[in-house]
Amino acid sequence: MRSQKPTRTIVDSAQDVNNDAYASWLFKIKLEAGASTDELPDAAAYKKLVG
């Protein structure tokens, strides 16, 4: 997987991540051929993991 450049919006207004983390993002990840996101946790599972 490779990360892409941060969005211009987030660079210009970083406070948006704190206001609505699910509407904003810091970087885009491009999966390589054959890669899958099936085993990544959803928001609820991640919240349970990190508290």
PyMOL Python script that loads the backbone (N, CA, C, O; Angstrom):
from pymol import cmd

cmd.read_pdbstr("""\
ATOM      1  N   MET A   1       0.844  -1.169   0.000  1.00  0.00           N
ATOM      2  CA  MET A   1       0.000   0.000   0.000  1.00  0.00           C
ATOM      3  C   MET A   1       0.884   1.224   0.000  1.00  0.00           C
ATOM      4  O   MET A   1       1.945   1.239   0.623  1.00  0.00           O
ATOM      5  N   ARG A   2       0.439   2.255  -0.704  1.00  0.00           N
ATOM      6  CA  ARG A   2       1.194   3.501  -0.809  1.00  0.00           C
ATOM      7  C   ARG A   2       0.307   4.650  -0.368  1.00  0.00           C
ATOM      8  O   ARG A   2      -0.877   4.694  -0.703  1.00  0.00           O
ATOM      9  N   SER A   3       0.877   5.573   0.380  1.00  0.00           N
ATOM     10  CA  SER A   3       0.106   6.754   0.757  1.00  0.00           C
ATOM     11  C   SER A   3       0.254   7.820  -0.316  1.00  0.00           C
ATOM     12  O   SER A   3       1.281   7.913  -0.988  1.00  0.00           O
ATOM     13  N   GLN A   4      -0.773   8.607  -0.461  1.00  0.00           N
ATOM     14  CA  GLN A   4      -0.794   9.690  -1.436  1.00  0.00           C
ATOM     15  C   GLN A   4      -0.578  11.007  -0.699  1.00  0.00           C
ATOM     16  O   GLN A   4      -0.483  11.016   0.528  1.00  0.00           O
ATOM     17  N   LYS A   5      -0.499  12.109  -1.424  1.00  0.00           N
ATOM     18  CA  LYS A   5      -0.334  13.423  -0.813  1.00  0.00           C
ATOM     19  C   LYS A   5      -1.560  13.784   0.023  1.00  0.00           C
ATOM     20  O   LYS A   5      -2.665  13.336  -0.283  1.00  0.00           O
ATOM     21  N   PRO A   6      -1.381  14.591   1.076  1.00  0.00           N
ATOM     22  CA  PRO A   6      -2.537  15.044   1.857  1.00  0.00           C
ATOM     23  C   PRO A   6      -3.463  15.908   1.000  1.00  0.00           C
ATOM     24  O   PRO A   6      -3.041  16.514   0.015  1.00  0.00           O
ATOM     25  N   THR A   7      -4.708  15.947   1.395  1.00  0.00           N
ATOM     26  CA  THR A   7      -5.654  16.765   0.641  1.00  0.00           C
ATOM     27  C   THR A   7      -5.351  18.237   0.833  1.00  0.00           C
ATOM     28  O   THR A   7      -4.885  18.632   1.902  1.00  0.00           O
ATOM     29  N   ARG A   8      -5.597  19.039  -0.150  1.00  0.00           N
ATOM     30  CA  ARG A   8      -5.379  20.476  -0.068  1.00  0.00           C
ATOM     31  C   ARG A   8      -6.286  21.061   1.018  1.00  0.00           C
ATOM     32  O   ARG A   8      -5.859  21.944   1.762  1.00  0.00           O
ATOM     33  N   THR A   9      -7.530  20.584   1.117  1.00  0.00           N
ATOM     34  CA  THR A   9      -8.464  21.091   2.121  1.00  0.00           C
ATOM     35  C   THR A   9      -7.908  20.943   3.524  1.00  0.00           C
ATOM     36  O   THR A   9      -7.977  21.878   4.322  1.00  0.00           O
ATOM     37  N   ILE A  10      -7.361  19.783   3.831  1.00  0.00           N
ATOM     38  CA  ILE A  10      -6.871  19.538   5.189  1.00  0.00           C
ATOM     39  C   ILE A  10      -5.609  20.357   5.463  1.00  0.00           C
ATOM     40  O   ILE A  10      -5.373  20.762   6.602  1.00  0.00           O
ATOM     41  N   VAL A  11      -4.816  20.599   4.456  1.00  0.00           N
ATOM     42  CA  VAL A  11      -3.631  21.434   4.630  1.00  0.00           C
ATOM     43  C   VAL A  11      -4.047  22.865   4.949  1.00  0.00           C
ATOM     44  O   VAL A  11      -3.420  23.529   5.774  1.00  0.00           O
ATOM     45  N   ASP A  12      -5.099  23.338   4.299  1.00  0.00           N
ATOM     46  CA  ASP A  12      -5.565  24.710   4.494  1.00  0.00           C
ATOM     47  C   ASP A  12      -6.368  24.911   5.771  1.00  0.00           C
ATOM     48  O   ASP A  12      -6.388  26.012   6.321  1.00  0.00           O
ATOM     49  N   SER A  13      -7.030  23.859   6.252  1.00  0.00           N
ATOM     50  CA  SER A  13      -7.872  23.993   7.451  1.00  0.00           C
ATOM     51  C   SER A  13      -7.815  22.714   8.287  1.00  0.00           C
ATOM     52  O   SER A  13      -8.765  21.932   8.321  1.00  0.00           O
ATOM     53  N   ALA A  14      -6.685  22.523   8.955  1.00  0.00           N
ATOM     54  CA  ALA A  14      -6.445  21.306   9.732  1.00  0.00           C
ATOM     55  C   ALA A  14      -7.457  21.103  10.857  1.00  0.00           C
ATOM     56  O   ALA A  14      -7.668  19.969  11.288  1.00  0.00           O
ATOM     57  N   GLN A  15      -8.082  22.163  11.338  1.00  0.00           N
ATOM     58  CA  GLN A  15      -9.053  22.026  12.427  1.00  0.00           C
ATOM     59  C   GLN A  15     -10.259  21.186  12.017  1.00  0.00           C
ATOM     60  O   GLN A  15     -10.981  20.695  12.885  1.00  0.00           O
ATOM     61  N   ASP A  16     -10.495  21.010  10.723  1.00  0.00           N
ATOM     62  CA  ASP A  16     -11.632  20.207  10.266  1.00  0.00           C
ATOM     63  C   ASP A  16     -11.550  18.772  10.750  1.00  0.00           C
ATOM     64  O   ASP A  16     -12.585  18.147  10.984  1.00  0.00           O
ATOM     65  N   VAL A  17     -10.345  18.227  10.908  1.00  0.00           N
ATOM     66  CA  VAL A  17     -10.197  16.862  11.408  1.00  0.00           C
ATOM     67  C   VAL A  17     -10.764  16.767  12.817  1.00  0.00           C
ATOM     68  O   VAL A  17     -11.427  15.782  13.143  1.00  0.00           O
ATOM     69  N   ASN A  18     -10.524  17.753  13.650  1.00  0.00           N
ATOM     70  CA  ASN A  18     -11.053  17.743  15.010  1.00  0.00           C
ATOM     71  C   ASN A  18     -12.557  17.960  15.035  1.00  0.00           C
ATOM     72  O   ASN A  18     -13.248  17.429  15.905  1.00  0.00           O
ATOM     73  N   ASN A  19     -13.065  18.730  14.095  1.00  0.00           N
ATOM     74  CA  ASN A  19     -14.502  19.003  14.055  1.00  0.00           C
ATOM     75  C   ASN A  19     -15.309  17.811  13.573  1.00  0.00           C
ATOM     76  O   ASN A  19     -16.381  17.539  14.112  1.00  0.00           O
ATOM     77  N   ASP A  20     -14.820  17.095  12.570  1.00  0.00           N
ATOM     78  CA  ASP A  20     -15.537  15.945  12.016  1.00  0.00           C
ATOM     79  C   ASP A  20     -14.533  15.011  11.354  1.00  0.00           C
ATOM     80  O   ASP A  20     -14.269  15.109  10.156  1.00  0.00           O
ATOM     81  N   ALA A  21     -13.984  14.110  12.147  1.00  0.00           N
ATOM     82  CA  ALA A  21     -12.918  13.230  11.667  1.00  0.00           C
ATOM     83  C   ALA A  21     -13.358  12.316  10.535  1.00  0.00           C
ATOM     84  O   ALA A  21     -12.536  11.929   9.704  1.00  0.00           O
ATOM     85  N   TYR A  22     -14.628  11.966  10.484  1.00  0.00           N
ATOM     86  CA  TYR A  22     -15.082  11.051   9.434  1.00  0.00           C
ATOM     87  C   TYR A  22     -15.381  11.774   8.124  1.00  0.00           C
ATOM     88  O   TYR A  22     -15.494  11.123   7.085  1.00  0.00           O
ATOM     89  N   ALA A  23     -15.510  13.065   8.140  1.00  0.00           N
ATOM     90  CA  ALA A  23     -15.747  13.833   6.915  1.00  0.00           C
ATOM     91  C   ALA A  23     -14.438  14.331   6.313  1.00  0.00           C
ATOM     92  O   ALA A  23     -14.390  14.687   5.136  1.00  0.00           O
ATOM     93  N   SER A  24     -13.383  14.359   7.111  1.00  0.00           N
ATOM     94  CA  SER A  24     -12.077  14.836   6.665  1.00  0.00           C
ATOM     95  C   SER A  24     -11.090  13.683   6.729  1.00  0.00           C
ATOM     96  O   SER A  24     -11.297  12.722   7.470  1.00  0.00           O
ATOM     97  N   TRP A  25     -10.036  13.776   5.968  1.00  0.00           N
ATOM     98  CA  TRP A  25      -8.993  12.758   6.041  1.00  0.00           C
ATOM     99  C   TRP A  25      -7.648  13.393   5.787  1.00  0.00           C
ATOM    100  O   TRP A  25      -7.550  14.424   5.123  1.00  0.00           O
ATOM    101  N   LEU A  26      -6.600  12.765   6.326  1.00  0.00           N
ATOM    102  CA  LEU A  26      -5.258  13.323   6.224  1.00  0.00           C
ATOM    103  C   LEU A  26      -4.522  12.857   4.976  1.00  0.00           C
ATOM    104  O   LEU A  26      -3.748  13.614   4.390  1.00  0.00           O
ATOM    105  N   PHE A  27      -4.754  11.643   4.577  1.00  0.00           N
ATOM    106  CA  PHE A  27      -4.085  11.114   3.396  1.00  0.00           C
ATOM    107  C   PHE A  27      -4.923   9.999   2.800  1.00  0.00           C
ATOM    108  O   PHE A  27      -5.774   9.413   3.470  1.00  0.00           O
ATOM    109  N   LYS A  28      -4.674   9.720   1.554  1.00  0.00           N
ATOM    110  CA  LYS A  28      -5.367   8.658   0.839  1.00  0.00           C
ATOM    111  C   LYS A  28      -4.391   7.501   0.676  1.00  0.00           C
ATOM    112  O   LYS A  28      -3.210   7.712   0.398  1.00  0.00           O
ATOM    113  N   ILE A  29      -4.879   6.297   0.848  1.00  0.00           N
ATOM    114  CA  ILE A  29      -4.049   5.114   0.685  1.00  0.00           C
ATOM    115  C   ILE A  29      -4.504   4.376  -0.565  1.00  0.00           C
ATOM    116  O   ILE A  29      -5.691   4.102  -0.744  1.00  0.00           O
ATOM    117  N   LYS A  30      -3.563   4.064  -1.411  1.00  0.00           N
ATOM    118  CA  LYS A  30      -3.859   3.304  -2.619  1.00  0.00           C
ATOM    119  C   LYS A  30      -3.367   1.879  -2.408  1.00  0.00           C
ATOM    120  O   LYS A  30      -2.174   1.649  -2.213  1.00  0.00           O
ATOM    121  N   LEU A  31      -4.293   0.924  -2.450  1.00  0.00           N
ATOM    122  CA  LEU A  31      -3.929  -0.471  -2.251  1.00  0.00           C
ATOM    123  C   LEU A  31      -3.239  -1.024  -3.487  1.00  0.00           C
ATOM    124  O   LEU A  31      -3.578  -0.667  -4.615  1.00  0.00           O
ATOM    125  N   GLU A  32      -2.289  -1.879  -3.264  1.00  0.00           N
ATOM    126  CA  GLU A  32      -1.617  -2.547  -4.367  1.00  0.00           C
ATOM    127  C   GLU A  32      -2.509  -3.668  -4.890  1.00  0.00           C
ATOM    128  O   GLU A  32      -3.415  -4.118  -4.189  1.00  0.00           O
ATOM    129  N   ALA A  33      -2.266  -4.108  -6.085  1.00  0.00           N
ATOM    130  CA  ALA A  33      -3.051  -5.179  -6.694  1.00  0.00           C
ATOM    131  C   ALA A  33      -3.096  -6.395  -5.776  1.00  0.00           C
ATOM    132  O   ALA A  33      -2.062  -6.840  -5.278  1.00  0.00           O
ATOM    133  N   GLY A  34      -4.272  -6.924  -5.556  1.00  0.00           N
ATOM    134  CA  GLY A  34      -4.450  -8.106  -4.721  1.00  0.00           C
ATOM    135  C   GLY A  34      -4.626  -7.809  -3.240  1.00  0.00           C
ATOM    136  O   GLY A  34      -4.972  -8.705  -2.470  1.00  0.00           O
ATOM    137  N   ALA A  35      -4.393  -6.565  -2.826  1.00  0.00           N
ATOM    138  CA  ALA A  35      -4.547  -6.202  -1.412  1.00  0.00           C
ATOM    139  C   ALA A  35      -6.028  -6.074  -1.065  1.00  0.00           C
ATOM    140  O   ALA A  35      -6.852  -5.808  -1.940  1.00  0.00           O
ATOM    141  N   SER A  36      -6.361  -6.261   0.192  1.00  0.00           N
ATOM    142  CA  SER A  36      -7.749  -6.215   0.625  1.00  0.00           C
ATOM    143  C   SER A  36      -7.873  -5.444   1.931  1.00  0.00           C
ATOM    144  O   SER A  36      -6.939  -5.406   2.731  1.00  0.00           O
ATOM    145  N   THR A  37      -9.014  -4.839   2.136  1.00  0.00           N
ATOM    146  CA  THR A  37      -9.301  -4.140   3.394  1.00  0.00           C
ATOM    147  C   THR A  37     -10.246  -4.951   4.272  1.00  0.00           C
ATOM    148  O   THR A  37     -10.723  -4.451   5.291  1.00  0.00           O
ATOM    149  N   ASP A  38     -10.521  -6.191   3.893  1.00  0.00           N
ATOM    150  CA  ASP A  38     -11.501  -7.013   4.603  1.00  0.00           C
ATOM    151  C   ASP A  38     -11.198  -7.190   6.088  1.00  0.00           C
ATOM    152  O   ASP A  38     -12.120  -7.313   6.894  1.00  0.00           O
ATOM    153  N   GLU A  39      -9.921  -7.204   6.461  1.00  0.00           N
ATOM    154  CA  GLU A  39      -9.570  -7.443   7.860  1.00  0.00           C
ATOM    155  C   GLU A  39      -9.363  -6.166   8.673  1.00  0.00           C
ATOM    156  O   GLU A  39      -9.032  -6.240   9.857  1.00  0.00           O
ATOM    157  N   LEU A  40      -9.551  -5.012   8.064  1.00  0.00           N
ATOM    158  CA  LEU A  40      -9.424  -3.754   8.809  1.00  0.00           C
ATOM    159  C   LEU A  40     -10.654  -3.552   9.691  1.00  0.00           C
ATOM    160  O   LEU A  40     -11.762  -3.904   9.285  1.00  0.00           O
ATOM    161  N   PRO A  41     -10.478  -2.989  10.895  1.00  0.00           N
ATOM    162  CA  PRO A  41     -11.632  -2.770  11.775  1.00  0.00           C
ATOM    163  C   PRO A  41     -12.503  -1.615  11.286  1.00  0.00           C
ATOM    164  O   PRO A  41     -12.021  -0.675  10.654  1.00  0.00           O
ATOM    165  N   ASP A  42     -13.791  -1.707  11.593  1.00  0.00           N
ATOM    166  CA  ASP A  42     -14.672  -0.568  11.318  1.00  0.00           C
ATOM    167  C   ASP A  42     -14.533   0.420  12.475  1.00  0.00           C
ATOM    168  O   ASP A  42     -13.776   0.169  13.412  1.00  0.00           O
ATOM    169  N   ALA A  43     -15.247   1.524  12.419  1.00  0.00           N
ATOM    170  CA  ALA A  43     -15.114   2.583  13.432  1.00  0.00           C
ATOM    171  C   ALA A  43     -15.410   2.064  14.839  1.00  0.00           C
ATOM    172  O   ALA A  43     -14.687   2.389  15.781  1.00  0.00           O
ATOM    173  N   ALA A  44     -16.462   1.263  14.991  1.00  0.00           N
ATOM    174  CA  ALA A  44     -16.831   0.748  16.309  1.00  0.00           C
ATOM    175  C   ALA A  44     -15.742  -0.179  16.873  1.00  0.00           C
ATOM    176  O   ALA A  44     -15.398  -0.083  18.051  1.00  0.00           O
ATOM    177  N   ALA A  45     -15.210  -1.060  16.049  1.00  0.00           N
ATOM    178  CA  ALA A  45     -14.174  -1.979  16.503  1.00  0.00           C
ATOM    179  C   ALA A  45     -12.887  -1.236  16.850  1.00  0.00           C
ATOM    180  O   ALA A  45     -12.203  -1.583  17.813  1.00  0.00           O
ATOM    181  N   TYR A  46     -12.564  -0.218  16.065  1.00  0.00           N
ATOM    182  CA  TYR A  46     -11.356   0.573  16.349  1.00  0.00           C
ATOM    183  C   TYR A  46     -11.519   1.331  17.650  1.00  0.00           C
ATOM    184  O   TYR A  46     -10.587   1.397  18.452  1.00  0.00           O
ATOM    185  N   LYS A  47     -12.692   1.905  17.868  1.00  0.00           N
ATOM    186  CA  LYS A  47     -12.943   2.651  19.110  1.00  0.00           C
ATOM    187  C   LYS A  47     -12.815   1.726  20.320  1.00  0.00           C
ATOM    188  O   LYS A  47     -12.266   2.119  21.349  1.00  0.00           O
ATOM    189  N   LYS A  48     -13.322   0.503  20.196  1.00  0.00           N
ATOM    190  CA  LYS A  48     -13.224  -0.471  21.275  1.00  0.00           C
ATOM    191  C   LYS A  48     -11.753  -0.826  21.529  1.00  0.00           C
ATOM    192  O   LYS A  48     -11.336  -1.000  22.674  1.00  0.00           O
ATOM    193  N   LEU A  49     -10.981  -0.928  20.457  1.00  0.00           N
ATOM    194  CA  LEU A  49      -9.559  -1.281  20.558  1.00  0.00           C
ATOM    195  C   LEU A  49      -8.749  -0.200  21.258  1.00  0.00           C
ATOM    196  O   LEU A  49      -7.919  -0.504  22.114  1.00  0.00           O
ATOM    197  N   VAL A  50      -8.983   1.064  20.901  1.00  0.00           N
ATOM    198  CA  VAL A  50      -8.173   2.146  21.455  1.00  0.00           C
ATOM    199  C   VAL A  50      -8.810   2.841  22.653  1.00  0.00           C
ATOM    200  O   VAL A  50      -8.165   3.643  23.328  1.00  0.00           O
ATOM    201  N   GLY A  51     -10.060   2.536  22.908  1.00  0.00           N
ATOM    202  CA  GLY A  51     -10.712   3.097  24.073  1.00  0.00           C
ATOM    203  C   GLY A  51     -11.367   4.364  23.904  1.00  0.00           C
ATOM    204  O   GLY A  51     -11.940   4.895  24.856  1.00  0.00           O
TER     205      GLY A  51
END
""", "prot")
cmd.dss("prot")
cmd.show_as("cartoon", "prot")
cmd.util.cbc("prot")
cmd.orient("prot")
